C-alpha cells in the first residue's frame, strides 16, 4: 500500500469522526478541538483493523497521532518495519 492510499483512508476516517472536511493535513486534530480524547480509541482501532498493525501503547501520543500527516507517517513507518 502506498502513501497516497494510506492518506486517503486516514483522511476519510478522520473526516467521518470529526463530521467535517479537513483541508490542512498538518492541523492538530486534538489540540484544535476537531477531535476529542475519546476519538483516539477509534483511531487506534481503525489503524489496527485497516492496516493490520498492532499499536504499542507507548506509541500513542500527539507526536505520532496528532495530525493526519503524522498518523500517515506513523502507519507507513510501522508497515515498513
N, C-alpha and C positions, 0 to 999 in steps of 0.2 A: 504494500500500500504506500503510495507516495504522499508527500507533504500536502499537496492540494486536496487529496481525498480525505486525509485526516482533518484538515482545516474545515472543509465543507461539512463534515459530520459534527465537528465540535461547534461550529457556528450555529448549525440547526438546533442542536441540543441546548445551547446557552440561550438562544433566542426564544426557544419554547419555554424554558424555565423562567426567563425574565418577562415573557409576553411582550417583547419589544425588539425592534430591529437594532442591530449593533453595527455601527459604521467604523468605529475605531477599535481595531483588534488588539491594541496595546492598552486600552482603557482598563482601569482597575475595576473589575466586576463586583468585588465585595466592598471595597473602601468607598466606591461611588454610590453604594446602596442599590445597584442594579439587581444583585442577588443578596440573600441573607445567609447566615451561617448554616441554616438547615439545608440549603441547596448544595452545600459541599458534599453531603452524603449522596445526593442524586448524581452529582458529577462523578464521584468515585465509582458508584455502581455502573454508570454509563461507560466510563473508561474501561473498567474491568470486563464488562459484558461485550461491549462493542469491539474492543481491541484485544481481548484475550490476555489482559495483563493482571497481575496481582500487585496491588499497591501496598508498599510498606508504610505503616502509619507514620514513620519518621520522614517520609517524603511529602506529607500533607502540610503545606504551608503556603503563604502568599507568594513566595518566590517561585514555586513550581505551579501553583494553580490560581494565581491572582489575575490573570488576563487570558484572553483566548490564545494569543501567541505563545504565552508561557505554557499553557496546557498542551498545545500542539507540539512545542519543543520537548516537553516532558514525555509525551506519548512517543514521539519519534526516538528519543534517547533510550527509552525502555524497549522499543521494538527492535532496535539495532543491537542492544546489549545482550 
